[in-house]
Amino acid sequence: MTKSSEWIDIENKYYAQTVRRQPVVIVRGEGTRVWDADGKEYLDFVAGWAVDNLGHCHPAVTQAITEQAATLVQTSNQFYTVPQLELAQLLIDNSCLDRVFFGNSGAEANEGALKLARRYGKQNRDGAYEVITAYNSFHGRTMGTLAATGQPHYQEAFTPLLPGFVHVDFDDVEAIMNATTDRTAAVFLEPVQGEGGVNIPADDYLQRVREWCDRQGLLLMLDEVQTGLGRLGSLFGYQEYGVEPDVMTLAKGLGYGVPIGAFLSKDYCMALVPGDHGSTFGGNPLATAAAHAGTKFLIDNDIMAHVKAMEKHLLARLGEVKSRFSFVTDVRGKGLLTAMEFEGDISGQVLTNANEAGLLLNGVKPNTVRFMPPLNVTPEEIDQGVERLEQALGKI
């Protein structure tokens, strides 16, 4: 059997060195647990960066993939396919939106939404093309979504950036008001900033932004790539804040491990027409069959109610950890998107120690780690994960 160290040597030799990997070679997963090439078991509280919403190899998703792989994997969007339309109907019937387009990733979904905003601005706001986004946001790594992202360290190596984006402080409605001009077509926000450190806005923030967009005739677009599909405790994050977006993007958890992205819009602002947008692989039968099966299971079994219960349990247990370690300065979260912040830049050491203890976490900032377990994680798995976290922190 090939050891983890041997696989890592192969990666070092052949793979583009663009990712800061943890030295864990995962070869198998089941539910909330994974095993590495050396047979070691871990609790996976990264879940594919909030992708594996039902854990690894969930039976409903695995069955759908297996059956679809034996039936039809790919055709082009020149033709109709049934799984794509079944998923479209499921998402629209359970959201406030009217139309959906499928791509392959969150960045693609966001690119499509940004194209929609520009087309809408041309048609309805005298050629307005600018989009207001927030500092500490993350919208993707393509050239368009990179420009939309409000984190300079992602952008500095790739300037000049695509023009048309204005960044303001998150959770600051007045900043959006002050940044709005005749060139503004849309405001594009995450309900909760995930990559930015699990930054949670005031309860009325999105409602006030919605009111401003309505008064100014702007599109309110929500990036729910990370917050959608139950992560915050509702099927979609906007439902937690009592607003309806004009446009919403999805990915990550939508595929339950299979690559897929989507942007959805209200009828009145679906400005794109035939020839404006397309995708070879977007909405292929395999991906949409998996997404349909997982999302239907999520809805039929009210996994969102379980997320609400596990939110309280996880935050309570992490609060206990905070009280025992003086260098833990903050614990925050909504649903099962949670962060722990430290006094110093020690997240790298925390990750290393957690790996040794059998717990996989995500270092979202030099002083912050993030917890994104599967939405069906059990109280017992949370308790065990917290025990392993304490082992890791005890070595700091």
C-alpha positions as CSV (number, residue, x, y, z in Angstrom):
1,M,0.0,0.0,0.0
2,T,1.3,3.4,-1.0
3,K,2.0,5.6,2.1
4,S,0.9,9.2,2.6
5,S,4.5,10.4,2.4
6,E,4.9,8.8,-1.0
7,W,1.7,10.4,-2.4
8,I,2.9,13.7,-1.1
9,D,6.2,13.2,-2.9
10,I,4.3,12.6,-6.2
11,E,2.2,15.8,-5.6
12,N,5.4,17.8,-5.1
13,K,6.8,16.5,-8.4
14,Y,3.8,16.7,-10.7
15,Y,1.2,19.1,-9.3
16,A,1.1,22.8,-9.7
17,Q,2.1,24.3,-6.3
18,T,-0.9,26.6,-5.9
19,V,-2.5,25.2,-2.8
20,R,-1.3,25.2,0.8
21,R,-2.2,21.6,1.6
22,Q,-2.4,19.9,5.0
23,P,-0.2,16.7,4.9
24,V,-3.2,14.4,4.9
25,V,-3.9,12.1,2.0
26,I,-7.6,11.2,2.2
27,V,-8.5,7.9,0.5
28,R,-11.9,7.1,1.9
29,G,-14.9,8.8,3.5
30,E,-18.1,7.8,5.2
31,G,-20.4,10.3,6.9
32,T,-18.4,12.7,9.0
33,R,-15.3,10.5,9.0
34,V,-12.4,10.1,6.6
35,W,-9.4,7.8,6.5
36,D,-5.9,8.6,5.1
37,A,-3.6,6.5,3.1
38,D,-2.0,5.2,6.3
39,G,-5.3,4.1,7.8
40,K,-5.7,6.9,10.3
41,E,-9.2,8.1,11.0
42,Y,-10.3,11.8,11.2
43,L,-13.5,13.7,11.9
44,D,-13.9,15.9,8.9
45,F,-15.1,19.4,10.0
46,V,-14.0,20.9,6.7
47,A,-16.4,18.9,4.6
48,G,-14.9,19.8,1.3
49,W,-15.1,23.6,2.2
50,A,-18.8,23.3,3.1
51,V,-19.4,21.0,0.1
52,D,-20.2,17.6,1.7
53,N,-23.5,18.8,3.3
54,L,-24.7,15.3,3.9
55,G,-21.2,13.9,4.7
56,H,-19.2,11.6,2.6
57,C,-20.9,9.0,0.3
58,H,-24.4,9.6,1.6
59,P,-26.6,6.7,0.3
60,A,-29.2,8.9,-1.4
61,V,-26.5,10.8,-3.4
62,T,-24.4,7.7,-4.1
63,Q,-27.5,5.9,-5.4
64,A,-28.4,8.8,-7.7
65,I,-24.9,9.0,-9.1
66,T,-24.6,5.3,-9.7
67,E,-28.0,5.1,-11.5
68,Q,-27.3,8.2,-13.6
69,A,-23.8,7.1,-14.5
70,A,-25.3,3.9,-16.0
71,T,-28.0,5.9,-17.8
72,L,-26.6,9.2,-19.2
73,V,-23.6,11.2,-18.1
74,Q,-23.3,14.1,-20.5
75,T,-24.9,15.6,-23.5
76,S,-24.9,19.3,-24.5
77,N,-27.3,22.0,-23.5
78,Q,-28.5,22.0,-27.1
79,F,-30.9,19.3,-25.8
80,Y,-33.2,18.9,-22.8
81,T,-32.2,16.5,-20.1
82,V,-34.5,15.3,-17.3
83,P,-32.3,15.6,-14.2
84,Q,-31.5,19.2,-15.0
85,L,-35.1,20.2,-15.2
86,E,-36.0,18.2,-12.1
87,L,-33.4,20.1,-10.2
88,A,-34.4,23.4,-11.7
89,Q,-38.0,22.8,-10.6
90,L,-37.0,21.8,-7.1
91,L,-34.8,24.9,-6.5
92,I,-37.4,27.3,-7.9
93,D,-40.3,25.8,-6.1
94,N,-38.5,26.1,-2.8
95,S,-37.0,29.6,-3.2
96,C,-38.2,33.1,-4.0
97,L,-36.5,33.0,-7.5
98,D,-38.0,32.3,-10.9
99,R,-35.2,31.2,-13.2
100,V,-32.0,29.2,-12.9
101,F,-28.9,28.5,-14.9
102,F,-26.4,25.8,-14.0
103,G,-22.6,25.9,-14.3
104,N,-19.8,23.9,-12.7
105,S,-18.6,26.0,-9.8
106,G,-19.2,28.9,-7.5
107,A,-16.9,31.1,-9.5
108,E,-18.8,30.3,-12.7
109,A,-22.1,31.0,-10.9
110,N,-20.9,34.4,-9.8
111,E,-19.5,35.2,-13.2
112,G,-23.0,34.5,-14.7
113,A,-24.6,36.7,-12.0
114,L,-22.1,39.5,-12.8
115,K,-22.9,39.2,-16.5
116,L,-26.6,39.4,-15.7
117,A,-26.0,42.6,-13.7
118,R,-24.2,44.3,-16.5
119,R,-26.8,43.3,-19.1
120,Y,-29.5,44.5,-16.7
121,G,-27.7,47.8,-16.2
122,K,-27.5,48.3,-20.0
123,Q,-31.2,47.7,-20.4
124,N,-32.6,49.4,-17.3
125,R,-30.1,51.9,-15.9
126,D,-28.7,53.7,-18.9
127,G,-25.7,51.5,-19.2
128,A,-24.8,51.2,-15.5
129,Y,-22.2,48.5,-15.0
130,E,-20.6,48.9,-11.6
131,V,-21.2,46.4,-8.8
132,I,-20.8,47.2,-5.1
133,T,-19.2,44.4,-3.1
134,A,-17.8,44.2,0.4
135,Y,-14.3,44.1,1.9
136,N,-13.3,40.7,3.2
137,S,-15.7,39.1,0.7
138,F,-14.7,36.1,-1.5
139,H,-16.5,35.5,-4.8
140,G,-14.0,33.3,-6.7
141,R,-10.7,33.1,-8.5
142,T,-11.6,33.9,-12.1
143,M,-10.5,37.3,-13.4
144,G,-14.1,38.7,-12.9
145,T,-14.8,37.2,-9.5
146,L,-11.3,38.1,-8.4
147,A,-12.0,41.7,-9.1
148,A,-15.3,41.4,-7.2
149,T,-13.6,39.9,-4.2
150,G,-12.7,42.4,-1.5
151,Q,-9.4,41.0,-0.3
152,P,-6.3,42.7,-1.9
153,H,-3.9,39.8,-1.1
154,Y,-5.8,37.7,-3.6
155,Q,-5.6,40.4,-6.3
156,E,-2.1,41.9,-6.1
157,A,-0.4,39.4,-8.3
158,F,-3.0,39.8,-11.1
159,T,-3.4,43.5,-11.6
160,P,-4.7,45.4,-13.5
161,L,-8.1,44.0,-12.4
162,L,-11.3,44.0,-14.4
163,P,-12.9,47.5,-13.8
164,G,-16.4,48.0,-12.5
165,F,-16.3,47.0,-8.8
166,V,-16.5,49.2,-5.8
167,H,-15.7,47.8,-2.4
168,V,-17.1,49.0,0.9
169,D,-17.1,47.8,4.5
170,F,-19.3,44.8,5.3
171,D,-22.3,45.4,7.6
172,D,-22.3,49.2,6.7
173,V,-25.4,50.3,4.9
174,E,-24.3,53.9,4.8
175,A,-21.2,52.9,2.9
176,I,-23.3,51.3,0.2
177,M,-25.4,54.4,0.0
178,N,-22.4,56.6,-0.3
179,A,-20.9,54.4,-3.0
180,T,-24.0,54.3,-5.2
181,T,-23.8,56.4,-8.3
182,D,-25.5,56.5,-11.7
183,R,-23.0,53.8,-12.8
184,T,-24.2,51.3,-10.1
185,A,-26.1,48.3,-11.4
186,A,-26.1,46.0,-8.4
187,V,-25.0,45.2,-4.8
188,F,-23.4,41.8,-4.4
189,L,-23.0,40.4,-0.9
190,E,-22.6,37.2,1.1
191,P,-25.3,36.9,3.8
192,V,-22.4,35.7,6.1
193,Q,-18.8,36.1,5.0
194,G,-17.3,32.7,5.0
195,E,-13.7,33.0,3.6
196,G,-13.5,36.4,5.3
197,G,-13.6,34.8,8.7
198,V,-17.2,34.0,9.4
199,N,-18.3,37.6,9.7
200,I,-22.0,37.8,10.7
201,P,-23.8,41.1,10.0
202,A,-26.5,42.8,12.1
203,D,-29.9,41.2,11.9
204,D,-31.3,44.2,9.9
205,Y,-28.3,44.7,7.6
206,L,-29.7,42.9,4.5
207,Q,-33.2,44.3,5.1
208,R,-31.8,47.8,5.0
209,V,-29.7,47.0,1.9
210,R,-32.8,45.6,0.3
211,E,-34.7,48.8,1.0
212,W,-31.9,50.9,-0.5
213,C,-31.7,48.8,-3.7
214,D,-35.5,49.1,-4.1
215,R,-35.3,52.9,-3.8
216,Q,-32.5,53.2,-6.2
217,G,-33.5,50.5,-8.7
218,L,-30.5,48.3,-8.1
219,L,-30.3,44.6,-8.1
220,L,-29.6,42.9,-4.8
221,M,-27.5,39.8,-5.5
222,L,-26.5,37.4,-2.8
223,D,-23.6,35.1,-3.1
224,E,-24.9,31.9,-1.3
225,V,-22.2,29.6,-2.6
226,Q,-21.3,28.9,1.0
227,T,-24.4,29.8,2.9
228,G,-27.0,28.1,0.7
229,L,-28.5,24.6,1.0
230,G,-28.9,24.6,4.8
231,R,-25.5,25.8,6.0
232,L,-27.0,28.6,8.1
233,G,-30.0,26.7,9.3
234,S,-32.5,27.6,6.5
235,L,-32.5,26.2,3.0
236,F,-31.1,29.5,1.8
237,G,-29.3,32.1,3.9
238,Y,-31.6,35.0,2.8
239,Q,-34.4,33.3,4.7
240,E,-32.5,33.8,7.9
241,Y,-32.6,37.6,7.4
242,G,-36.1,38.1,6.1
243,V,-35.2,39.4,2.6
244,E,-35.7,38.3,-1.0
245,P,-32.7,38.8,-3.4
246,D,-33.2,39.6,-7.1
247,V,-30.3,37.2,-7.9
248,M,-28.7,34.4,-5.9
249,T,-25.7,32.2,-6.6
250,L,-25.2,28.6,-5.4
251,A,-22.5,26.0,-5.6
252,K,-20.5,24.0,-2.9
253,G,-23.2,22.3,-1.0
254,L,-25.5,22.1,-4.0
255,G,-23.6,19.1,-5.4
256,Y,-23.0,17.1,-2.2
257,G,-19.5,16.4,-3.4
258,V,-20.2,16.7,-7.2
259,P,-19.1,19.9,-9.0
260,I,-22.0,22.2,-9.8
261,G,-22.9,25.8,-9.6
262,A,-26.0,27.9,-10.3
263,F,-27.3,31.4,-10.5
264,L,-31.0,32.1,-10.0
265,S,-33.0,35.3,-10.6
266,K,-36.4,36.9,-10.5
267,D,-38.2,36.9,-13.8
268,Y,-38.1,40.6,-14.2
269,C,-34.3,40.9,-14.1
270,M,-33.3,37.8,-16.0
271,A,-31.8,40.0,-18.7
272,L,-29.8,37.3,-20.4
273,V,-31.2,36.1,-23.7
274,P,-30.2,33.2,-26.1
275,G,-26.5,33.6,-27.0
276,D,-25.6,35.6,-24.0
277,H,-24.4,32.8,-21.8
278,G,-23.7,29.1,-22.0
279,S,-21.8,26.1,-20.6
280,T,-20.6,22.8,-22.1
281,F,-20.7,20.8,-18.9
282,G,-23.1,23.0,-16.8
283,G,-26.2,21.2,-15.6
284,N,-25.0,17.9,-17.0
285,P,-27.2,14.9,-16.0
286,L,-24.7,13.4,-13.6
287,A,-24.2,16.5,-11.5
288,T,-27.9,17.5,-11.5
289,A,-29.0,14.0,-10.5
290,A,-26.7,14.1,-7.5
291,A,-27.8,17.7,-6.6
292,H,-31.5,16.8,-6.9
293,A,-31.1,13.7,-4.8
294,G,-29.2,15.5,-2.0
295,T,-31.4,18.6,-2.0
296,K,-34.6,16.5,-1.9
297,F,-33.2,14.6,1.0
298,L,-32.3,17.8,2.7
299,I,-35.8,19.2,2.3
300,D,-37.8,16.0,3.0
301,N,-35.9,15.2,6.2
302,D,-35.9,18.8,7.5
303,I,-32.1,18.8,7.9
304,M,-32.3,22.5,8.5
305,A,-34.0,22.0,11.9
306,H,-31.1,19.6,12.8
307,V,-28.7,22.3,11.8
308,K,-30.3,24.8,14.2
309,A,-30.0,22.3,17.1
310,M,-26.4,21.5,16.2
311,E,-25.6,25.2,16.0
312,K,-26.5,25.6,19.6
313,H,-24.6,22.5,20.7
314,L,-21.4,23.3,18.8
315,L,-21.3,27.0,19.9
316,A,-21.9,25.9,23.5
317,R,-19.1,23.4,23.4
318,L,-16.7,25.8,21.7
319,G,-17.7,28.4,24.3
320,E,-16.5,26.0,27.0
321,V,-13.2,25.6,25.2
322,K,-12.8,29.4,25.0
323,S,-13.3,29.6,28.8
324,R,-10.5,27.1,29.3
325,F,-7.9,28.6,27.0
326,S,-6.9,32.2,27.5
327,F,-5.6,32.7,24.0
328,V,-9.0,31.9,22.4
329,T,-10.5,35.4,22.0
330,D,-13.7,34.7,20.1
331,V,-16.2,32.0,19.0
332,R,-18.8,32.9,16.5
333,G,-21.1,31.2,14.1
334,K,-24.4,30.8,12.4
335,G,-25.8,27.4,11.6
336,L,-22.9,25.1,11.0
337,L,-20.6,27.8,9.8
338,T,-18.4,28.6,12.8
339,A,-15.1,30.2,13.6
340,M,-12.7,30.3,16.5
341,E,-10.3,33.3,16.8
342,F,-7.0,33.4,18.7
343,E,-4.9,36.0,20.2
344,G,-1.9,35.4,17.9
345,D,-1.3,34.0,14.4
346,I,-1.4,30.4,15.5
347,S,-4.0,28.8,13.2
348,G,-1.3,26.9,11.4
349,Q,-0.1,25.3,14.6
350,V,-3.7,24.6,15.6
351,L,-4.3,22.8,12.3
352,T,-1.2,20.7,12.6
353,N,-2.1,19.7,16.2
354,A,-5.7,19.0,15.2
355,N,-4.5,16.7,12.4
356,E,-2.5,14.7,14.9
357,A,-5.5,14.5,17.1
358,G,-7.7,13.3,14.3
359,L,-9.7,16.4,13.5
360,L,-9.7,18.3,10.2
361,L,-10.3,22.0,10.3
362,N,-9.8,25.0,8.0
363,G,-7.4,27.9,8.6
364,V,-9.4,30.8,7.3
365,K,-7.1,33.5,8.7
366,P,-3.7,33.4,10.4
367,N,-5.5,33.8,13.7
368,T,-8.8,32.0,12.9
369,V,-9.9,28.5,12.2
370,R,-13.2,27.5,10.7
371,F,-15.6,24.6,11.4
372,M,-17.9,23.4,8.6
373,P,-19.0,19.9,9.5
374,P,-21.6,18.0,7.5
375,L,-25.1,19.3,8.2
376,N,-26.2,15.9,9.6
377,V,-23.3,15.7,12.1
378,T,-24.4,14.2,15.4
379,P,-24.1,15.6,18.9
380,E,-21.7,12.8,19.7
381,E,-19.5,13.6,16.8
382,I,-19.4,17.3,17.8
383,D,-18.4,16.2,21.4
384,Q,-15.7,14.0,20.1
385,G,-14.5,16.7,17.7
386,V,-14.3,19.2,20.6
387,E,-12.3,16.7,22.7
388,R,-9.8,16.4,19.8
389,L,-9.7,20.2,19.5
390,E,-8.9,20.5,23.2
391,Q,-6.0,18.0,22.7
392,A,-4.7,20.2,19.9
393,L,-5.0,23.5,21.8
394,G,-3.4,21.9,24.9
395,K,-0.2,21.6,22.9
396,I,0.0,25.3,22.0
